[in-house]
Amino acid sequence: MKWQDVLGKDWVLKLLSLVFAIVLWFLVVGEENAEMALDVALELVNLPPETIIINDIPAEIKVRVSGPRSLLQGLSRQRISRVIDLSEAKPGRILIQITPESIRVPRGVRVVKITPSEIEIVLDRLVHKTLKIKVRTSGQLPYGFRLEKIVVNPDKIEVEGPKSTLEKLKVLETQAVDLSDMTTNFQRQVRLKLPPYVSVVKGDPMVTVTVIVQEIKEIKIFKVPVRLGGDNRPVVLKPSLVSIKVVGPLWLLKNLEPKEIRAWVETKNLKPGTYWREVKIALPDKRLRLLSVKPSRVKVYLQKAQESQNILHLIKKTVWKGADHGQKALWHRRDSGAGQRTSDDSGDSPQTGTGHRLLF
């Protein structure tokens, strides 16, 4: 029997295959081994319905392999994954062992090290719940303003998440709304502050928050001197001060001084005599409102020039007699410097000039 008959048909092809296999075996066995690190993806499949994973699981694990360099070079271009089947899993903690045998690599390649070699998976029941929304604020409104109310739309929202979390949750808060610079009403979109693994069933986790801010008003009373409106004639006003009641923003009234309020009476074109004149008021800011003036009218004594001089002379005498030596000396030096001296029965008296307004 010939050897061709032993090999049968296509003996040439069979012989070439044997030679190729022998050569390949020598190449693989005789090739230098090497090591390489791989990122192996974790794939979780078949998660039961109404079940949720409530812990962080790495997307990849680190695997170190050893084998012929040519095989490792081809392996680096492949996507290798470790599939974890959760079809039989129940709520609770599960520990998955990652063994070298569970990593699929080509023949001739060996898994040397796996990091981490264990994966913990925590499962919980997935439930739905409708919660009221509470707006969280930070900071204080500026001085003189108060918070009237806060409106949120919608005021309730449906969420889904772990049963263990939603059982304890009574309200759902928003991200903090800063009030520190708010002096007017405002409206804005604010994100909900969702606990881990809790999500909104429909739509985005956003709500519309409207904040109503009220300016605080205050009533304050000022004692203001009454002046003349464009008249320099000698006059006596009785009373010379009026009580003014003003309402306005708290922050504005806090620093308002009586000298900033103008109170006056009109005496222009009036002849000397006695009159009752209405007190007019001018406030320094349009946000202030006048409530009352007491008295609303004052008595005005318009005098002739001679009458005014007589009254002034009497006042000077009274003041001079009641003054001590130091005051008299001061007036004397002042009057001497001005080149003006007046005298009465007891000596010099202070010069008061002309165009006087006497207030009682």
VENSULJO-V779412 format. One record per pair of residues at least 24 apart in sequence whose ideal C-beta (glycine too) atoms are under 8 Angstrom apart, sorted by the first residue. I is the first residue (numbers start at 1). J is the second residue. Records with the same first field share a line. If there is no record, write none. Layout:
BEGIN
I->J / J
END
This chain:
BEGIN
28->68 / 71 / 108
31->68 / 69 / 70
32->68 / 69
33->66 / 67 / 68 / 69
34->66 / 67 / 68 / 69 / 72
35->64 / 65 / 66 / 112
36->64 / 65 / 66 / 72 / 75 / 76
37->62 / 63 / 64
38->62 / 63 / 64 / 65 / 75 / 76 / 80
39->63
40->80 / 81 / 82 / 103
41->79 / 80 / 81 / 82
42->81 / 82 / 84 / 119
43->81 / 82 / 83 / 84
44->84 / 86 / 121
45->83 / 84 / 85 / 86 / 87
46->85 / 86 / 87
47->86 / 89
48->86 / 87 / 89 / 90
50->125 / 126 / 127
51->89 / 91 / 123 / 124 / 125 / 126
52->123 / 124 / 125 / 126 / 161 / 162 / 197
53->121 / 122 / 123 / 197
54->122 / 123 / 124 / 162 / 164 / 165 / 196 / 197
55->120 / 121 / 122
57->119 / 121
58->116 / 119
61->98 / 114 / 115 / 116 / 119
62->113 / 114 / 115
63->103 / 111 / 113 / 114 / 115
64->111 / 112 / 113 / 114
65->105 / 109 / 110 / 111 / 112
66->109 / 110 / 112
67->105 / 106 / 108 / 109 / 110
68->108 / 109
71->106 / 108 / 109
72->109
74->106
75->105 / 106 / 109
80->104 / 105
84->119 / 121
86->121 / 123
89->121 / 123
90->123
91->123 / 124 / 125
92->122 / 123
93->120 / 121 / 122 / 123
94->120 / 121 / 122 / 123
95->119 / 120 / 121
96->120 / 121
124->162 / 163 / 164 / 165
125->162 / 163
126->160 / 161 / 162 / 163
127->160 / 161 / 162 / 163 / 166
128->158 / 159 / 160 / 201
129->158 / 159 / 160 / 161 / 166 / 169
130->156 / 157 / 158 / 159
131->156 / 157 / 158 / 159 / 169 / 170 / 171 / 172
132->156 / 170 / 171 / 172
133->157 / 171 / 172 / 173 / 174 / 192 / 207
134->171 / 172 / 173 / 174
135->173 / 174 / 177 / 190 / 209
136->173 / 174 / 175 / 176 / 177 / 193
137->176 / 177 / 178 / 179
138->176 / 177 / 178 / 179 / 180
139->178 / 179 / 180
140->179 / 180
141->179 / 180 / 182 / 183 / 213
142->180 / 181 / 182 / 183 / 251
143->250 / 251 / 254
144->215 / 216 / 249 / 250 / 251 / 252 / 254
145->182 / 183 / 213 / 214 / 215 / 216
146->213 / 214 / 216
147->179 / 211 / 212 / 213 / 214
148->212 / 213 / 214
149->212
150->209 / 210 / 211 / 212
151->209 / 210 / 212
152->207 / 208 / 209 / 210
153->207 / 208 / 210
154->207
157->192 / 200 / 207
158->200 / 201 / 202
159->194 / 198 / 199 / 200 / 201
160->198 / 199 / 201
161->195 / 197 / 198 / 199
162->197 / 198
165->195 / 196 / 197 / 198
166->198
169->195 / 198
174->207 / 209
177->209 / 211
179->211
182->211 / 213
183->213 / 215
184->213
185->210 / 211 / 212 / 213
186->210 / 211 / 213
187->211
215->249 / 250
216->249 / 250
217->247 / 248 / 249 / 250
218->247 / 248 / 249 / 250 / 253
219->245 / 246 / 247 / 291
220->245 / 246 / 247 / 248 / 253 / 256
221->245 / 246
222->246 / 256 / 258 / 261
223->258
224->258 / 261 / 262 / 263 / 281
225->263 / 359
226->263 / 264 / 265 / 279 / 298
227->262 / 263 / 264 / 265
228->264 / 265 / 267 / 357
229->264 / 265 / 266 / 267 / 268 / 280
230->268
231->266 / 267 / 268
232->355
233->267 / 302 / 303 / 355
234->302 / 303 / 305 / 307 / 308 / 354 / 355 / 356 / 357 / 358
235->267 / 300 / 301 / 302 / 303 / 357 / 358
236->300 / 301 / 303 / 357 / 358 / 359 / 360
237->265 / 298 / 299 / 300 / 301 / 357 / 359 / 360
238->298 / 299 / 301 / 360
239->295 / 298 / 360
240->298 / 359 / 360
242->279 / 293 / 294 / 295 / 298
243->293 / 294
244->281 / 290 / 292 / 293
245->290 / 291 / 292 / 293 / 294
246->283 / 288 / 289 / 290 / 291
247->288 / 289 / 291
248->285 / 287 / 288 / 289
249->287
252->285 / 287 / 288
253->288
256->284 / 288
260->284
263->293
265->298 / 300
267->300 / 302
270->300 / 302
271->302
272->302 / 303 / 304 / 307
273->302
274->299 / 300 / 301 / 302
275->299 / 300 / 302
276->300
308->356
311->358
312->352 / 356
313->344
315->352 / 358
316->342 / 344 / 349 / 350 / 352
317->344 / 345 / 346 / 349
319->349 / 350
320->344 / 346 / 347 / 348 / 349 / 350
321->346
END
